[in-house]
Amino acid sequence: MNIPLNHLCPEIIMIVAACIVALLGVAKSDSVRRSAQWISLISLILAFIAGWRIGMVDAGSAWPLASFCTYDTLLASGVGILLVLLSWDMPFAMDPAKSDQTFRGEYFAMMLVSLAGVSMMAKVDNLIWLFIALELVSIPTYIMVATGRGNPTAQEAGIKYFFLGSLSAAIYLFGFSYLYGFSGSTEFSKIAAAFAASPQVPYVAIIGLLMVVIGIAYKIAAVPLHYYAPDVYQGTATPVTAFLSFAPKAAGFIALILVFNLTGWRLSHGAARAVPDLLMVMAVLSMTIGNVLALLQRNIKRMLAYSSISHSGYMLVGLAVGPLLISHSTTNGISAMLFYLGAYSIMTVGAFAVLVYLQGKLDAAEDLDDIAGIASEHPLAAACMAVCMLSLIGMPFTVGFLGKLFIVQAAFSSGHGVLAVIVMINAAIAAAYYLSVITSMYLRDPWTPFTVRQPGTIQFSAAIAAALVVLLGIFPSVLMSISRYSGSEVTKMVVMHDPRRPALTKTASTDAASSNASIHLAARVP
Amino acid sequence: MTQSHLILPMMLAIPLIGAALIFMIKPGNTQRRGRGLGILAFCFALIPSLMGVILLMRFNYAKGGVWQQQFVYPWLPQFHVNFSFGVDAISLWLLMLTLLVTPAAILDAVGKIQHRQNEFFAWMLVSYACMIGVFISHDVLLFYLFFEFSLIPTFFILGIWGHSERRKAAVKFFLYAFAGSVLLLASLIYLALVHQEKFGTFSFALADLIRAGQSLSAAQQGIVFLGLLIGFAIKVPLFPVHTWMPLAITESPTPGSVMIALVKLGAYGLLRFAIPMLPLAAVRFTPWLAVLCVISILYGGLISWVQRDMKKLIAYSVLSHLGLCILALLALTMTGLTGCVLVMISSGLLAAAMLMVMGMIYRRYRTRNLLEISGLARRLPVLGFFAVFFFMGTAALPGLIGFISEIISLVGTYVSGSAGHGGFLGPAYAIPAALGMILGALYMLYWVAHVIFGPLVETTPDTDTIHESHAQAVVQDLSLREWLVLSPLALAVLFLGLYPAPVLNSLQPAIGKIRHEVLAAVQENTASSMALKTSTNPGKHLVGAVHNSGIVGLVTPIAGGSNVTVALRLPARLAR
């Protein structure tokens, strides 16, 4: 990678911490092994701070994707903190029914490596590195899925996830080879130059792009490569499910943005239309199938699996709309998508944190009946869950509302009104099953009262997530500005690589979006 | 705009602070603690009402069409979305209605909630804040936020403290309203983008969206209007999508049903947003919508005629009144629009009062079945008086607000479309609507005659479990608290019925503005097949309408210098 070493500081911290944790994890003494979570937590906090500092220094520098990288690092380490907190006791030490009660540090090592992969994703500038980053995210998750829980369903989930994951890796790697064949290089700058030089996007490249999209669709659990998601999400331990709903998805979306950056986003003409068309079809199918199937579920983890499929659909809308359309005040598709990614990560991790918390008894709290009436006994947990569910529905004053707002706005402003309406109709369908969780918690009588003896960190992470959902819903400026800056950086890639548009003079203004004000909404179909 | 007035944001903040505070107090098991929580909530609800009095004194009635007491604070500056509050005459009076009734509803619930009192009163206050927020929002996105958020408190109040079918009712209520409002949101975003495209800025300010909407062609307006219409029609509710409302009102505890019946968000949204933003589409859809309204009126009337459940009776009468409200709105005459706002006020006031009376009867007899109790005037003379009073108000007894609002709405609809009035409806719609109102009078009178003045029949609930002493205690007449709850509402019903001039006069400029916007746009755009003559002086319309309609025998100027007239003959016939 052709970037200064200090920019990789967050990833280095995570990887080093991962090595330490992996070593400590095999120690004999339980107390030494248990230092693993603390080390992971501290390293992620350090990585977060480092990412923040680098972002501050980098603002307005020549680095073309500075905000985008900062966003990625902050997202990976920030959500990573929540994930460490909620998997504090991995695997469940108090579960008397299981023989495998020992606390193992290596889980956290896997997690840190995977998060380092997510964090590195935006910084890569080479197809090889891109592949390495994607695998860095994926391979630890295979292990986590299989070993997170001692029962056979976890093994089944692990096998399923591993084989299909390898297959998808093969597909996008094959796609990369086409891109290489087209441009003769694996370096992003050269591939981009090759795209810019060719008047039409050639078929070889289109086939490559399509394969990349299909391969990565597995990572983001988009229809039609979503079949594994419900089984894997349900089968594995809940903290791992929470991790799966975040890390591969974030990595996949960022990778897709990088790959489309190569093309200069010249995908709206000729045969290249196939790519955005595919994205749109996948978006519509993911939203609709995910939501409709989620309606039928009684198992909350399975329901959240389908919900994560549908949320991938919403984000794909942003991606399909693309960065081409930006003006002074509205978001473009990419910034809307990045905002949604952040919002989705926080609210879905919050929901899983509550589920982890409620699993005080064996594998309870997986079914809607299990959480009946918990509001009276576990008011804080129920409130956190309710906030996250309302945010996933898209109620006002939560971050989920703003996410949907920006996505719909981006879709409308690029002339995809039908897509926007489909998003909204899906939001209405989704409300039904999210509401059933709230109904079960608040409106039903307790089924079997169970006491929860869990480390306080789990509830803490749920509370942080819920608080963030509300705070970012009311004061979204932090998340909004960083996603907008990132989006406008991606837009600059368009400008630089598209010969049909005059290159914009670089302004010293800190508001990156304002420099793009001259690109006006073209060809808007009402 | 230059000066920021803090009164409106404070009105919004105080119930929210109260809600947070009350939520944190553990209810304990004692009845006393719950009662204390209720009183505390009542105090927090009363403060905005007292501020409402200040607002009434500060408001410049001569400029009722101008947004006053504005407060602007940027929220999402990148999107030009502001916390922008203000009131004009329409929102002022609807706000006053909320400020009057909600504290009464909270006071009514004090001591009557058996479990999780802190949550209950906290949700009531949140709901209150949402209602205030809806009426004071000047920014359309802000309106939408409150509009949508108000689902949550109602969902919990209905779902936790409701009657036996509460879960089904709560979920149905939420899903109906949410499904409608997502399309509403999509339409609003689209309009904001249209504004950006045509006028340069992305904005959700009301005036901007009206400008954007009116700049669209008729076909585009039609699509956007459908989105808005679905959201608002479900909320109103109108006939085919009304089914959530009777269920929600019936299953909710009394304060919850009061909140549902009180606030006419759907009608307000149509009046304030949908019609002015998309006048061409509104005019095109008018005949269809008007038919739905008439169906609502007749259907509501017929159902409640045969209804034996007290709360359902009210729910269907609300349906029928709201049909009239929207019908008068669609008439687009000055008279009609005034009637529309007045029906919102009167129906909110009367339905809330009746629901509370029903709640008081239910608490005494544990039944909502009209056939199980009768002759209550002998046992409970004061409650009987209030019941008769409010029911007469609903049956449009002259001198009460129900009469004024209904007659103005009907006249407004009747003259609509005739020369000199503009509008697109006419007698063909007004006459069935009037029939519906006769039905209303019929069932109300039947009910009053039966329950209040019939032979004394009482049921005591669960006679096996309740001792004789309890049974005696149950059927006492109104307590002091119940007096305090009902008397302000009764006074308002009487006062506005006898002297509606201040409300009517201050409404004229605001309504004239909306009407002018709509008719000007329509006149510009539609073919000459619809003969439109808008008058520049909206104030004359009311008098003219009443004089020209030919159904008015006796015209009585109520206030000196006021242009408000009241017709007595027709409603006398109606009320018979």
Boltz contact constraints between the chains, C-beta under 6 A:
constraints:
  - contact:
      token1: [A, 329]
      token2: [B, 78]
      max_distance: 6.0
  - contact:
      token1: [A, 329]
      token2: [B, 202]
      max_distance: 6.0
  - contact:
      token1: [A, 330]
      token2: [B, 202]
      max_distance: 6.0
  - contact:
      token1: [A, 396]
      token2: [B, 145]
      max_distance: 6.0
  - contact:
      token1: [A, 396]
      token2: [B, 148]
      max_distance: 6.0
  - contact:
      token1: [A, 396]
      token2: [B, 149]
      max_distance: 6.0
  - contact:
      token1: [A, 408]
      token2: [B, 186]
      max_distance: 6.0
  - contact:
      token1: [A, 408]
      token2: [B, 189]
      max_distance: 6.0
  - contact:
      token1: [A, 409]
      token2: [B, 189]
      max_distance: 6.0
  - contact:
      token1: [A, 412]
      token2: [B, 189]
      max_distance: 6.0
  - contact:
      token1: [A, 412]
      token2: [B, 190]
      max_distance: 6.0
  - contact:
      token1: [A, 412]
      token2: [B, 193]
      max_distance: 6.0
  - contact:
      token1: [A, 413]
      token2: [B, 193]
      max_distance: 6.0
  - contact:
      token1: [A, 420]
      token2: [B, 186]
      max_distance: 6.0
  - contact:
      token1: [A, 421]
      token2: [B, 186]
      max_distance: 6.0
  - contact:
      token1: [A, 424]
      token2: [B, 182]
      max_distance: 6.0
  - contact:
      token1: [A, 424]
      token2: [B, 183]
      max_distance: 6.0
  - contact:
      token1: [A, 424]
      token2: [B, 186]
      max_distance: 6.0
  - contact:
      token1: [A, 427]
      token2: [B, 182]
      max_distance: 6.0
  - contact:
      token1: [A, 428]
      token2: [B, 178]
      max_distance: 6.0
  - contact:
      token1: [A, 428]
      token2: [B, 179]
      max_distance: 6.0
  - contact:
      token1: [A, 428]
      token2: [B, 182]
      max_distance: 6.0
  - contact:
      token1: [A, 431]
      token2: [B, 178]
      max_distance: 6.0
  - contact:
      token1: [A, 432]
      token2: [B, 175]
      max_distance: 6.0
  - contact:
      token1: [A, 435]
      token2: [B, 174]
      max_distance: 6.0
  - contact:
      token1: [A, 443]
      token2: [B, 159]
      max_distance: 6.0
  - contact:
      token1: [A, 443]
      token2: [B, 167]
      max_distance: 6.0
  - contact:
      token1: [A, 526]
      token2: [B, 220]
      max_distance: 6.0
